[in-house]
Amino acid sequence: MFILLSAAIAPGLALFSYFYLRNQMATEPRKTLFRTFIFGLLITFPIMFIQYVLQEEELITNPFFLNVVFSSTMEEFFKWFIIFAFIYRHVEFDDPYDGILYGAAASLGFATMENLLYLLTFGIDTAFMRALLPVSSHALFGVVMGYYFGKSKFTKNNRSMEYLVLSIGAPFLLHFAYNSILMFEDYWVYLIAPFMLFLWWFALRKVKLAHEHLIKHLIEQNKI
């Protein structure tokens, strides 16, 4: 059991540590980040319950709509709502890079619980592939979401609302593409590799831009 728990938790912890350590300009309060992670963990249960009811009651019978459209919308909305409702106006969300961290924390909370439940059901043999695909993809969706939250909060022009819309629209489109690829039962392996490379490039580009935005913000605040 200890090995299984470690295999379920380690990928999320490693990914979050990577994004946390990339921020060398400011240290975000660990308590708030941990709370965001717990919120992400807890939303797994209402999401799974709703999906279970829909399947059992056969309210949605189209596999594509259920597994791609609905799943992508539900998961990204719940993660987005956590940040918007509890973090976006929080006093500790005080620089542009914070969005990256809070987005990653919420997404990895969800991904870690989902991963744990999956490994408990299907065994540790799936742990490596789960770490490479679902866990890392959720982390990267969260990074993109958090980047646009940061842009929305710290942009002084009238584009703030546009960035807020992108904070849910961009991760949804990426999640939609990811789930769509998995529907190609015979070819998904050939499609997922280039998509994941693109996703890593896209998310790390956002990390770099957020860091540049942070430096500019600190200069404006006369903190460096």
GIJO-V758465 format. One record per pair of residues at least 4 apart in sequence whose C-alpha atoms are under 7 Angstrom apart, sorted by the first residue. I is the first residue (numbers start at 1). J is the second residue. D is the distance in whole Angstrom. If there is no record, write none. Layout:
i: [I	I]
j: [J	J]
d: [D	D]
This chain:
i: [1	2	3	4	4	5	5	6	7	8	8	8	9	9	10	11	11	11	12	12	12	12	13	14	15	16	16	16	17	18	19	20	29	30	31	32	33	33	33	34	35	36	36	36	36	37	37	37	37	37	38	38	39	39	39	40	40	40	40	40	41	41	41	43	43	43	44	44	44	44	45	46	47	47	47	48	49	50	51	52	53	54	54	54	55	55	60	62	63	64	64	65	65	66	66	67	68	68	68	68	69	69	70	71	72	72	72	72	73	73	74	75	76	76	76	76	77	77	78	79	79	79	80	80	81	82	83	83	84	86	87	88	93	95	96	96	96	96	96	96	97	97	97	97	97	98	98	99	99	99	99	99	100	100	100	100	101	102	102	103	103	103	103	103	104	104	104	104	105	106	107	107	107	107	108	108	108	109	110	111	111	111	112	113	114	115	116	117	118	119	119	119	119	126	127	128	129	130	130	131	131	132	133	134	135	136	137	138	139	140	140	140	141	141	142	143	143	144	144	144	144	145	145	145	145	145	146	146	147	147	147	148	148	148	148	148	149	149	149	149	150	151	151	152	152	152	152	153	155	159	160	161	162	163	165	166	168	169	170	171	172	173	174	175	176	177	178	179	181	181	181	182	184	187	188	189	191	192	193	194	195	196	197	198	199	200	201	202	203	204	205	206	207	208	209	210	211	212	213	214	215	216	217	218	218	218	219	219]
j: [5	6	7	8	124	9	116	10	127	112	115	116	13	112	14	15	131	135	16	108	112	135	17	18	19	20	104	105	21	22	101	101	33	34	35	36	37	102	105	38	39	40	102	105	106	41	105	106	108	109	42	109	43	82	106	79	106	107	109	110	109	110	113	47	78	110	48	110	113	114	49	50	51	74	75	52	53	54	55	56	57	58	59	60	59	60	66	66	67	68	69	69	70	70	71	71	72	176	179	180	73	176	74	75	76	172	175	176	77	172	78	79	80	168	171	172	81	168	82	83	106	107	84	168	85	86	87	88	88	90	93	93	98	214	150	151	154	210	213	214	101	150	210	211	214	102	150	103	146	147	149	150	104	143	146	147	105	106	146	107	142	143	145	146	108	139	142	143	109	110	111	138	139	142	112	138	139	113	114	115	135	138	116	117	118	119	120	121	122	123	124	126	127	130	131	132	133	134	135	135	136	136	137	138	139	140	141	142	143	144	200	203	145	171	146	147	203	148	171	203	206	149	167	168	170	171	150	167	151	206	210	152	163	164	166	167	153	163	164	167	154	155	163	160	161	163	164	160	160	163	164	165	166	167	169	170	172	173	174	175	176	177	178	179	180	181	182	183	188	191	192	188	188	191	192	193	195	196	197	198	199	200	201	202	203	204	205	206	207	208	209	210	211	212	213	214	215	216	217	218	219	220	221	222	223	224	223	224]
d: [6	6	6	6	6	6	7	6	6	6	6	5	6	6	6	6	6	7	6	6	6	7	6	6	7	6	7	7	6	6	7	7	7	6	6	6	6	6	6	6	6	6	7	6	5	6	5	5	7	5	6	6	6	7	7	7	4	6	4	5	4	4	6	6	7	7	6	6	7	7	6	6	6	7	7	6	6	6	6	6	6	6	5	6	7	7	6	6	6	5	7	5	6	5	6	5	6	6	5	6	6	7	6	6	6	6	6	6	6	6	6	6	6	7	7	6	6	7	6	7	6	6	6	6	6	6	5	6	5	7	7	7	6	6	4	6	6	6	6	5	7	7	5	6	6	6	7	6	4	5	6	5	6	5	4	5	6	6	6	6	4	5	6	4	6	5	5	5	6	7	6	6	6	5	6	7	6	6	6	6	5	6	6	6	6	6	6	6	6	5	6	7	7	6	6	6	6	5	6	5	6	6	6	6	6	6	6	6	6	6	7	6	6	5	6	6	6	7	6	6	7	6	5	6	7	6	6	7	6	6	6	6	5	6	6	5	6	7	6	6	6	6	6	4	7	5	5	7	6	6	6	6	6	6	6	5	6	6	6	6	6	6	6	6	6	6	7	7	5	7	7	5	5	7	6	7	6	6	6	6	6	6	6	6	6	6	6	6	6	6	6	6	6	6	6	6	6	6	6	6	6	6	6	6	5	6	6	6]
